[in-house]
């Protein structure tokens, strides 16, 4: 016979049914709590004790990605500075 729910096991006092019920109720409580926190908090607001992103606590793939972005932005800044220098030279030649 197929058992549809935990009620039979709970009525008999089976340990596995009680564990299943406790785990299920815990997850339901966490779902409702998370939903409540999402409804009652402002979107995009950081906690007051937020200082900076802790690089030491990041996972290695995330560290590599952050370093790659930093390297790319530094290269772009150098390229932009070089282009600005070229523009200034051309403007100086034109104005002469």
RODO-2510 file (C-alpha; in nm, 4 decimals, decimal comma):
residues 96
     n   res          X          Y          Z
     1     x     0,0000     0,0000     0,0000
     2     x     0,1249     0,3546    -0,0804
     3     x     0,1542     0,5995     0,2069
     4     x     0,0412     0,9466     0,1128
     5     x     0,1413     1,1432     0,4202
     6     x     0,3187     1,1344     0,7504
     7     x     0,0033     1,1169     0,9574
     8     x    -0,0002     0,7397     0,9890
     9     x     0,3594     0,7393     1,1077
    10     x     0,2972     1,0273     1,3473
    11     x    -0,0033     0,8470     1,4984
    12     x     0,2148     0,5394     1,5529
    13     x     0,4967     0,7521     1,6971
    14     x     0,7554     0,6610     1,4338
    15     x     1,0815     0,8488     1,4758
    16     x     1,1329     0,9014     1,1015
    17     x     0,7887     1,0636     1,0687
    18     x     0,8627     1,3005     1,3564
    19     x     1,2018     1,3939     1,2063
    20     x     1,0400     1,4548     0,8669
    21     x     0,7744     1,6743     1,0268
    22     x     1,0323     1,8791     1,2196
    23     x     1,2500     1,9302     0,9113
    24     x     0,9469     2,0270     0,7013
    25     x     0,8220     2,2740     0,9635
    26     x     1,1688     2,4272     0,9951
    27     x     1,1885     2,4849     0,6194
    28     x     0,8379     2,6319     0,6126
    29     x     0,9326     2,8705     0,8941
    30     x     1,2476     2,9769     0,7064
    31     x     1,0448     3,0366     0,3882
    32     x     0,7946     3,2560     0,5721
    33     x     1,0706     3,4415     0,7591
    34     x     1,2646     3,5116     0,4369
    35     x     0,9489     3,6300     0,2660
    36     x     0,8677     3,8585     0,5600
    37     x     1,2195     4,0057     0,5609
    38     x     1,1973     4,0713     0,1858
    39     x     0,8601     4,2424     0,2242
    40     x     0,9586     4,4627     0,5169
    41     x     1,3111     4,5713     0,4210
    42     x     1,4103     4,8469     0,1797
    43     x     1,5548     4,7134    -0,1462
    44     x     1,9174     4,7993    -0,2132
    45     x     1,9985     4,9176     0,1385
    46     x     2,3215     4,8012     0,2992
    47     x     2,3448     4,7297     0,6711
    48     x     2,4792     5,0109     0,8910
    49     x     2,7862     4,8074     0,9876
    50     x     2,8797     4,7529     0,6204
    51     x     3,2319     4,8818     0,5676
    52     x     3,4041     4,7248     0,2695
    53     x     3,3941     4,3970     0,0872
    54     x     3,6168     4,1518     0,2717
    55     x     3,8504     4,0169     0,0061
    56     x     3,9918     3,7518     0,2418
    57     x     3,6520     3,5864     0,2874
    58     x     3,5792     3,5532    -0,0847
    59     x     3,5831     3,2223    -0,2662
    60     x     3,8912     3,1784    -0,4912
    61     x     3,6947     3,2022    -0,8204
    62     x     3,5388     3,5275    -0,7024
    63     x     3,8812     3,6654    -0,6071
    64     x     4,0121     3,5844    -0,9547
    65     x     3,7128     3,7527    -1,1159
    66     x     3,7549     4,0653    -0,9013
    67     x     4,1263     4,0842    -0,9803
    68     x     4,0505     4,0425    -1,3509
    69     x     3,8021     4,3306    -1,3411
    70     x     4,0512     4,5460    -1,1512
    71     x     4,3243     4,4684    -1,4054
    72     x     4,0934     4,5464    -1,6980
    73     x     3,9824     4,8761    -1,5460
    74     x     4,3470     4,9742    -1,4845
    75     x     4,4332     4,8909    -1,8473
    76     x     4,1361     5,0946    -1,9671
    77     x     4,2464     5,3911    -1,7540
    78     x     4,5972     5,3748    -1,9045
    79     x     4,4513     5,3534    -2,2554
    80     x     4,2204     5,6462    -2,1859
    81     x     4,5074     5,8548    -2,0468
    82     x     4,7133     5,7771    -2,3578
    83     x     4,4269     5,8782    -2,5852
    84     x     4,3798     6,2025    -2,3929
    85     x     4,7491     6,2824    -2,4374
    86     x     4,7222     6,2181    -2,8133
    87     x     4,4163     6,4447    -2,8334
    88     x     4,5972     6,7227    -2,6457
    89     x     4,8959     6,6950    -2,8820
    90     x     4,6694     6,7135    -3,1859
    91     x     4,4814     7,0101    -3,0393
    92     x     4,8124     7,1853    -2,9664
    93     x     4,9288     7,1248    -3,3252
    94     x     4,5999     7,2569    -3,4641
    95     x     4,6067     7,5695    -3,2490
    96     x     4,9633     7,6576    -3,3592
***
